[in-house]
Amino acid sequence: MSLTLQVLLGGIAAGAVYGVVAIGHTIVYRLTGIVHFAFGDLIGVGVFTSLAVAVGTAPATQAGLGGGRFALALLAAVAVCLVAGVATYVLVIEPFLARGSVLGWIGGVVAVALAAQALVNSIFARPSYVFPDPLPFRHVGTAGVVHLGSATFQIRSVFVIGVGVVLAAAAGWTLRATRFGRALTAIAQDPEAARLVGLPVRRLTAIAFGVVGALAAVLAIVAAPGAPFGTQSGAVYGLKGLAAAVVVGFAGPWRAFAAGIAFGLAEAAAGGLEIGGASLGPAYREVLPLAVVILLLAAGLVRDVVEERE
């Protein structure tokens, strides 16, 4: 029971991050019809920006970060993700989309991903970093671990889940109930009609690229103190979020978020639970999303070929 609850809450917490990233992938795809392969890497740049502002590139300690410094670091990360997202769309993606060059935007996005990875690796030389926790969860229970009967769990997991649900709800509400969100919905449904009625399609789409990256970076930063964060962790978040979005066919925000939760639970179960005395092991945590994406994309390709022949 104790291990099951830990795996359950840990999987949901990780899945909440994947779900918010999946929402970003979904919004980008529905606006432009492209897969933003650099999304996770740009999130990683935002997370490491927050670390640089908070404590620099040296090893961090729990006592080395106050609330004010953390707020400043979070704002810096949001600003970087906003600017990077807008610049990626305006300078790299939109020019090729306007010319109908699929290879162009794919190459451009891959170049952005490689550039983001090179930037992070050039500044942060260690393979992974432990983020200081600005919130005093370590003072709750036993070093942040709460005992509930015979079960134990980390209180931080509950906090990350809560923040993830709030961000997912905010994304859904924005798309449904605000002028900005309704304009994005109109663009996703018919960009040419949106232009005809006077919507600034290019500007709104660019802003959306920045906002979804900033939202995902916020949750990644909130979740970062729970485990070492590596220079490739942002790319992994992007891949797993993409897998969740592909599973639900780039559907609405809540479906993408739910798929992310399902991925988090699946990988937690694969790495931490035994069924019938057997366990896949932690190595499959990273293999699972990549395998799902490959299988789904291959199935889609086969379906398209069959439909063309018919």
C-alpha positions as a Markdown table, in Angstrom:
| # | Residue | x | y | z |
|---|---|---|---|---|
| 1 | Met | 0.0 | 0.0 | 0.0 |
| 2 | Ser | 2.8 | 2.4 | 0.9 |
| 3 | Leu | 4.7 | 1.8 | -2.3 |
| 4 | Thr | 1.5 | 1.9 | -4.4 |
| 5 | Leu | 0.5 | 5.4 | -3.0 |
| 6 | Gln | 4.0 | 6.7 | -3.6 |
| 7 | Val | 4.1 | 5.5 | -7.2 |
| 8 | Leu | 0.5 | 6.8 | -7.8 |
| 9 | Leu | 1.2 | 10.3 | -6.5 |
| 10 | Gly | 4.7 | 10.5 | -8.0 |
| 11 | Gly | 3.4 | 9.3 | -11.4 |
| 12 | Ile | 0.5 | 11.8 | -11.3 |
| 13 | Ala | 3.0 | 14.6 | -10.4 |
| 14 | Ala | 5.3 | 13.7 | -13.3 |
| 15 | Gly | 2.3 | 13.3 | -15.6 |
| 16 | Ala | 1.0 | 16.7 | -14.7 |
| 17 | Val | 4.2 | 18.2 | -16.2 |
| 18 | Tyr | 3.9 | 16.0 | -19.3 |
| 19 | Gly | 0.2 | 17.1 | -19.5 |
| 20 | Val | 0.9 | 20.8 | -19.5 |
| 21 | Val | 3.6 | 20.2 | -22.1 |
| 22 | Ala | 1.1 | 18.2 | -24.1 |
| 23 | Ile | -1.3 | 21.1 | -24.0 |
| 24 | Gly | 1.4 | 23.3 | -25.5 |
| 25 | His | 2.1 | 20.8 | -28.3 |
| 26 | Thr | -1.6 | 20.6 | -29.0 |
| 27 | Ile | -2.1 | 24.4 | -29.2 |
| 28 | Val | 0.9 | 24.8 | -31.5 |
| 29 | Tyr | -0.2 | 21.9 | -33.7 |
| 30 | Arg | -3.8 | 23.2 | -34.0 |
| 31 | Leu | -2.6 | 26.7 | -34.8 |
| 32 | Thr | 0.0 | 25.8 | -37.4 |
| 33 | Gly | -0.2 | 22.1 | -38.2 |
| 34 | Ile | 3.4 | 21.6 | -37.2 |
| 35 | Val | 5.1 | 19.5 | -34.5 |
| 36 | His | 7.3 | 21.7 | -32.3 |
| 37 | Phe | 10.3 | 19.5 | -31.9 |
| 38 | Ala | 12.2 | 22.2 | -30.0 |
| 39 | Phe | 9.5 | 22.8 | -27.5 |
| 40 | Gly | 11.1 | 20.7 | -24.7 |
| 41 | Asp | 14.6 | 22.2 | -25.3 |
| 42 | Leu | 13.2 | 25.7 | -25.0 |
| 43 | Ile | 11.5 | 24.7 | -21.7 |
| 44 | Gly | 14.9 | 23.4 | -20.6 |
| 45 | Val | 16.5 | 26.8 | -21.4 |
| 46 | Gly | 13.8 | 28.4 | -19.2 |
| 47 | Val | 14.4 | 26.1 | -16.3 |
| 48 | Phe | 18.2 | 26.6 | -16.4 |
| 49 | Thr | 17.7 | 30.3 | -16.7 |
| 50 | Ser | 15.8 | 30.2 | -13.4 |
| 51 | Leu | 18.7 | 28.2 | -11.9 |
| 52 | Ala | 21.2 | 30.7 | -13.1 |
| 53 | Val | 19.3 | 33.6 | -11.7 |
| 54 | Ala | 18.6 | 31.8 | -8.4 |
| 55 | Val | 22.0 | 30.4 | -7.5 |
| 56 | Gly | 24.3 | 30.6 | -10.6 |
| 57 | Thr | 26.1 | 27.5 | -12.0 |
| 58 | Ala | 27.5 | 26.3 | -8.8 |
| 59 | Pro | 26.0 | 23.4 | -6.7 |
| 60 | Ala | 23.0 | 24.7 | -4.8 |
| 61 | Thr | 21.8 | 24.2 | -1.3 |
| 62 | Gln | 18.3 | 24.2 | 0.2 |
| 63 | Ala | 19.2 | 27.2 | 2.3 |
| 64 | Gly | 20.6 | 29.2 | -0.6 |
| 65 | Leu | 17.4 | 30.3 | -2.1 |
| 66 | Gly | 14.8 | 32.7 | -0.6 |
| 67 | Gly | 11.3 | 33.4 | -1.8 |
| 68 | Gly | 12.1 | 36.7 | -3.4 |
| 69 | Arg | 15.1 | 35.3 | -5.3 |
| 70 | Phe | 12.9 | 32.4 | -6.5 |
| 71 | Ala | 10.2 | 34.8 | -7.7 |
| 72 | Leu | 12.8 | 36.8 | -9.7 |
| 73 | Ala | 14.2 | 33.5 | -11.1 |
| 74 | Leu | 10.7 | 32.4 | -12.1 |
| 75 | Leu | 10.0 | 35.7 | -13.8 |
| 76 | Ala | 13.3 | 35.5 | -15.7 |
| 77 | Ala | 12.5 | 32.0 | -16.9 |
| 78 | Val | 9.0 | 33.1 | -18.1 |
| 79 | Ala | 10.5 | 36.1 | -19.9 |
| 80 | Val | 13.1 | 33.9 | -21.7 |
| 81 | Cys | 10.5 | 31.3 | -22.7 |
| 82 | Leu | 8.2 | 34.0 | -24.0 |
| 83 | Val | 10.9 | 35.7 | -26.1 |
| 84 | Ala | 12.3 | 32.3 | -27.3 |
| 85 | Gly | 8.8 | 31.1 | -28.3 |
| 86 | Val | 7.9 | 34.2 | -30.2 |
| 87 | Ala | 11.3 | 34.4 | -31.9 |
| 88 | Thr | 11.1 | 30.7 | -32.9 |
| 89 | Tyr | 7.8 | 31.2 | -34.6 |
| 90 | Val | 8.5 | 34.6 | -36.3 |
| 91 | Leu | 12.1 | 33.9 | -37.4 |
| 92 | Val | 12.2 | 30.1 | -38.0 |
| 93 | Ile | 8.7 | 28.6 | -38.5 |
| 94 | Glu | 6.4 | 31.2 | -40.0 |
| 95 | Pro | 8.6 | 32.1 | -43.0 |
| 96 | Phe | 8.8 | 28.4 | -44.1 |
| 97 | Leu | 5.1 | 27.9 | -43.4 |
| 98 | Ala | 4.2 | 30.9 | -45.6 |
| 99 | Arg | 6.2 | 29.2 | -48.5 |
| 100 | Gly | 4.7 | 25.8 | -47.8 |
| 101 | Ser | 8.2 | 24.3 | -47.1 |
| 102 | Val | 7.8 | 21.3 | -44.8 |
| 103 | Leu | 11.5 | 20.5 | -44.9 |
| 104 | Gly | 12.2 | 24.1 | -44.1 |
| 105 | Trp | 10.3 | 24.4 | -40.9 |
| 106 | Ile | 11.4 | 20.9 | -39.8 |
| 107 | Gly | 15.0 | 21.8 | -40.3 |
| 108 | Gly | 14.6 | 25.2 | -38.6 |
| 109 | Val | 12.9 | 23.7 | -35.5 |
| 110 | Val | 15.6 | 21.0 | -35.2 |
| 111 | Ala | 18.3 | 23.7 | -35.5 |
| 112 | Val | 16.6 | 25.6 | -32.7 |
| 113 | Ala | 16.6 | 22.5 | -30.5 |
| 114 | Leu | 20.3 | 21.8 | -31.2 |
| 115 | Ala | 21.1 | 25.4 | -30.5 |
| 116 | Ala | 19.2 | 25.4 | -27.2 |
| 117 | Gln | 21.0 | 22.2 | -26.1 |
| 118 | Ala | 24.4 | 23.6 | -27.0 |
| 119 | Leu | 23.7 | 26.8 | -25.1 |
| 120 | Val | 22.7 | 25.0 | -21.9 |
| 121 | Asn | 25.6 | 22.5 | -22.2 |
| 122 | Ser | 28.1 | 25.3 | -22.7 |
| 123 | Ile | 27.0 | 27.1 | -19.5 |
| 124 | Phe | 26.1 | 24.2 | -17.3 |
| 125 | Ala | 28.9 | 21.7 | -17.5 |
| 126 | Arg | 27.6 | 19.1 | -15.0 |
| 127 | Pro | 25.2 | 16.4 | -16.3 |
| 128 | Ser | 22.5 | 17.2 | -13.8 |
| 129 | Tyr | 21.7 | 19.8 | -11.1 |
| 130 | Val | 19.7 | 19.7 | -7.8 |
| 131 | Phe | 17.4 | 22.6 | -7.6 |
| 132 | Pro | 17.0 | 24.3 | -4.3 |
| 133 | Asp | 13.4 | 24.2 | -2.9 |
| 134 | Pro | 12.1 | 27.7 | -2.1 |
| 135 | Leu | 9.1 | 26.2 | -0.3 |
| 136 | Pro | 9.5 | 24.7 | 3.2 |
| 137 | Phe | 8.1 | 21.2 | 2.4 |
| 138 | Arg | 11.1 | 19.7 | 4.2 |
| 139 | His | 9.5 | 21.0 | 7.4 |
| 140 | Val | 6.3 | 19.1 | 6.8 |
| 141 | Gly | 6.1 | 15.6 | 8.2 |
| 142 | Thr | 9.5 | 13.8 | 8.1 |
| 143 | Ala | 11.7 | 15.9 | 5.7 |
| 144 | Gly | 8.7 | 16.5 | 3.4 |
| 145 | Val | 7.4 | 12.9 | 3.7 |
| 146 | Val | 3.9 | 12.5 | 5.1 |
| 147 | His | 2.7 | 9.3 | 6.7 |
| 148 | Leu | -0.9 | 8.3 | 6.1 |
| 149 | Gly | -1.6 | 5.1 | 8.0 |
| 150 | Ser | 0.8 | 2.5 | 6.6 |
| 151 | Ala | 1.4 | 4.6 | 3.4 |
| 152 | Thr | 3.8 | 7.4 | 2.9 |
| 153 | Phe | 4.1 | 10.1 | 0.2 |
| 154 | Gln | 6.0 | 13.3 | -0.6 |
| 155 | Ile | 3.9 | 16.5 | 0.1 |
| 156 | Arg | 5.7 | 18.1 | -2.9 |
| 157 | Ser | 4.0 | 15.7 | -5.2 |
| 158 | Val | 0.6 | 16.9 | -4.1 |
| 159 | Phe | 1.7 | 20.5 | -4.7 |
| 160 | Val | 3.0 | 19.8 | -8.2 |
| 161 | Ile | -0.3 | 18.0 | -9.1 |
| 162 | Gly | -2.2 | 21.0 | -7.8 |
| 163 | Val | -0.2 | 23.5 | -9.8 |
| 164 | Gly | -0.5 | 21.3 | -12.9 |
| 165 | Val | -4.3 | 21.2 | -12.6 |
| 166 | Val | -4.5 | 25.0 | -12.1 |
| 167 | Leu | -2.3 | 25.6 | -15.2 |
| 168 | Ala | -4.4 | 23.2 | -17.3 |
| 169 | Ala | -7.6 | 24.8 | -16.1 |
| 170 | Ala | -6.2 | 28.2 | -16.9 |
| 171 | Ala | -5.3 | 27.1 | -20.4 |
| 172 | Gly | -8.7 | 25.7 | -21.0 |
| 173 | Trp | -10.5 | 28.7 | -19.6 |
| 174 | Thr | -8.3 | 31.1 | -21.7 |
| 175 | Leu | -9.2 | 29.3 | -24.9 |
| 176 | Arg | -12.9 | 29.1 | -24.0 |
| 177 | Ala | -13.7 | 32.4 | -22.3 |
| 178 | Thr | -11.3 | 35.1 | -23.4 |
| 179 | Arg | -11.0 | 37.1 | -26.6 |
| 180 | Phe | -7.5 | 36.0 | -27.1 |
| 181 | Gly | -8.5 | 32.3 | -26.7 |
| 182 | Arg | -11.5 | 32.6 | -29.0 |
| 183 | Ala | -9.2 | 34.3 | -31.6 |
| 184 | Leu | -6.8 | 31.4 | -31.3 |
| 185 | Thr | -9.7 | 28.9 | -31.7 |
| 186 | Ala | -10.8 | 30.8 | -34.9 |
| 187 | Ile | -7.3 | 30.7 | -36.3 |
| 188 | Ala | -7.0 | 26.9 | -35.6 |
| 189 | Gln | -10.4 | 26.3 | -37.3 |
| 190 | Asp | -9.7 | 28.4 | -40.4 |
| 191 | Pro | -6.7 | 30.7 | -40.6 |
| 192 | Glu | -7.8 | 32.2 | -43.9 |
| 193 | Ala | -11.2 | 33.2 | -42.6 |
| 194 | Ala | -9.5 | 34.6 | -39.5 |
| 195 | Arg | -7.4 | 36.9 | -41.7 |
| 196 | Leu | -10.4 | 38.0 | -43.7 |
| 197 | Val | -12.3 | 39.1 | -40.6 |
| 198 | Gly | -9.2 | 41.1 | -39.5 |
| 199 | Leu | -7.5 | 39.0 | -36.9 |
| 200 | Pro | -3.7 | 39.5 | -36.6 |
| 201 | Val | -3.0 | 35.8 | -37.2 |
| 202 | Arg | 0.8 | 36.1 | -37.3 |
| 203 | Arg | 1.0 | 38.2 | -34.0 |
| 204 | Leu | -1.5 | 36.0 | -32.1 |
| 205 | Thr | 0.1 | 32.8 | -33.1 |
| 206 | Ala | 3.6 | 34.1 | -32.1 |
| 207 | Ile | 2.2 | 35.2 | -28.7 |
| 208 | Ala | 0.7 | 31.7 | -28.3 |
| 209 | Phe | 4.1 | 30.1 | -29.0 |
| 210 | Gly | 5.6 | 32.1 | -26.2 |
| 211 | Val | 2.8 | 31.7 | -23.7 |
| 212 | Val | 2.5 | 27.9 | -23.9 |
| 213 | Gly | 6.3 | 27.6 | -23.4 |
| 214 | Ala | 6.2 | 29.9 | -20.4 |
| 215 | Leu | 3.4 | 27.9 | -18.8 |
| 216 | Ala | 5.2 | 24.6 | -19.3 |
| 217 | Ala | 8.4 | 26.1 | -17.9 |
| 218 | Val | 6.6 | 27.3 | -14.8 |
| 219 | Leu | 5.4 | 23.8 | -13.9 |
| 220 | Ala | 8.8 | 22.3 | -14.8 |
| 221 | Ile | 10.5 | 24.7 | -12.4 |
| 222 | Val | 7.9 | 23.9 | -9.7 |
| 223 | Ala | 8.6 | 20.2 | -10.2 |
| 224 | Ala | 12.4 | 20.5 | -10.5 |
| 225 | Pro | 13.4 | 20.4 | -6.8 |
| 226 | Gly | 11.9 | 16.9 | -6.6 |
| 227 | Ala | 14.7 | 15.2 | -8.4 |
| 228 | Pro | 18.0 | 16.1 | -10.2 |
| 229 | Phe | 17.4 | 18.0 | -13.4 |
| 230 | Gly | 19.7 | 17.2 | -16.2 |
| 231 | Thr | 20.7 | 19.2 | -19.3 |
| 232 | Gln | 18.6 | 16.8 | -21.4 |
| 233 | Ser | 15.6 | 16.9 | -19.1 |
| 234 | Gly | 13.8 | 19.6 | -21.0 |
| 235 | Ala | 14.0 | 17.6 | -24.2 |
| 236 | Val | 12.6 | 14.5 | -22.4 |
| 237 | Tyr | 9.7 | 16.6 | -21.1 |
| 238 | Gly | 9.1 | 17.7 | -24.7 |
| 239 | Leu | 9.2 | 14.2 | -26.0 |
| 240 | Lys | 6.8 | 12.8 | -23.3 |
| 241 | Gly | 4.4 | 15.7 | -23.8 |
| 242 | Leu | 4.5 | 15.1 | -27.5 |
| 243 | Ala | 3.7 | 11.4 | -27.0 |
| 244 | Ala | 0.7 | 12.4 | -24.8 |
| 245 | Ala | -0.6 | 14.9 | -27.4 |
| 246 | Val | -0.2 | 12.3 | -30.2 |
| 247 | Val | -2.1 | 9.7 | -28.3 |
| 248 | Val | -5.2 | 11.9 | -28.1 |
| 249 | Gly | -4.8 | 13.2 | -31.7 |
| 250 | Phe | -3.9 | 16.8 | -30.5 |
| 251 | Ala | -7.4 | 17.1 | -29.0 |
| 252 | Gly | -8.5 | 19.7 | -26.4 |
| 253 | Pro | -6.4 | 20.8 | -23.4 |
| 254 | Trp | -8.1 | 18.5 | -20.9 |
| 255 | Arg | -7.6 | 15.4 | -23.1 |
| 256 | Ala | -4.0 | 16.3 | -23.6 |
| 257 | Phe | -3.5 | 16.8 | -19.8 |
| 258 | Ala | -5.3 | 13.5 | -19.0 |
| 259 | Ala | -3.0 | 11.7 | -21.5 |
| 260 | Gly | 0.0 | 13.2 | -19.8 |
| 261 | Ile | -1.2 | 12.0 | -16.4 |
| 262 | Ala | -1.7 | 8.5 | -18.0 |
| 263 | Phe | 1.9 | 8.6 | -19.2 |
| 264 | Gly | 3.2 | 9.6 | -15.8 |
| 265 | Leu | 1.3 | 6.7 | -14.2 |
| 266 | Ala | 2.5 | 4.2 | -16.8 |
| 267 | Glu | 6.1 | 5.1 | -16.4 |
| 268 | Ala | 5.9 | 5.2 | -12.6 |
| 269 | Ala | 4.3 | 1.8 | -12.6 |
| 270 | Ala | 6.9 | 0.4 | -15.1 |
| 271 | Gly | 9.7 | 1.6 | -12.9 |
| 272 | Gly | 8.3 | 1.0 | -9.4 |
| 273 | Leu | 5.7 | -1.7 | -9.3 |
| 274 | Glu | 5.8 | -5.4 | -9.6 |
| 275 | Ile | 2.9 | -7.3 | -11.2 |
| 276 | Gly | 2.9 | -11.0 | -10.6 |
| 277 | Gly | 6.4 | -10.8 | -9.3 |
| 278 | Ala | 7.7 | -9.1 | -12.5 |
| 279 | Ser | 8.7 | -5.5 | -13.2 |
| 280 | Leu | 9.9 | -3.8 | -16.3 |
| 281 | Gly | 12.4 | -1.6 | -14.4 |
| 282 | Pro | 13.4 | 2.1 | -14.5 |
| 283 | Ala | 15.1 | 1.8 | -17.9 |
| 284 | Tyr | 11.7 | 1.6 | -19.6 |
| 285 | Arg | 10.6 | 4.9 | -18.2 |
| 286 | Glu | 12.4 | 6.7 | -21.0 |
| 287 | Val | 11.7 | 4.1 | -23.7 |
| 288 | Leu | 7.9 | 4.1 | -23.3 |
| 289 | Pro | 7.0 | 7.5 | -24.7 |
| 290 | Leu | 9.4 | 7.2 | -27.7 |
| 291 | Ala | 8.0 | 3.8 | -28.6 |
| 292 | Val | 4.4 | 5.1 | -28.4 |
| 293 | Val | 5.2 | 8.1 | -30.6 |
| 294 | Ile | 6.9 | 5.9 | -33.2 |
| 295 | Leu | 4.1 | 3.3 | -33.2 |
| 296 | Leu | 1.4 | 5.9 | -33.5 |
| 297 | Leu | 3.2 | 7.9 | -36.3 |
| 298 | Ala | 3.8 | 4.6 | -38.2 |
| 299 | Ala | 0.2 | 3.6 | -37.8 |
| 300 | Gly | -0.9 | 7.0 | -39.1 |
| 301 | Leu | 1.4 | 6.7 | -42.1 |
| 302 | Val | 0.1 | 3.2 | -42.9 |
| 303 | Arg | -3.5 | 4.5 | -42.7 |
| 304 | Asp | -2.7 | 7.4 | -45.0 |
| 305 | Val | -1.1 | 5.1 | -47.6 |
| 306 | Val | -4.1 | 2.7 | -47.4 |
| 307 | Glu | -6.6 | 5.5 | -47.9 |
| 308 | Glu | -4.6 | 6.9 | -50.9 |
| 309 | Arg | -4.7 | 3.5 | -52.6 |
| 310 | Glu | -8.4 | 3.1 | -52.0 |
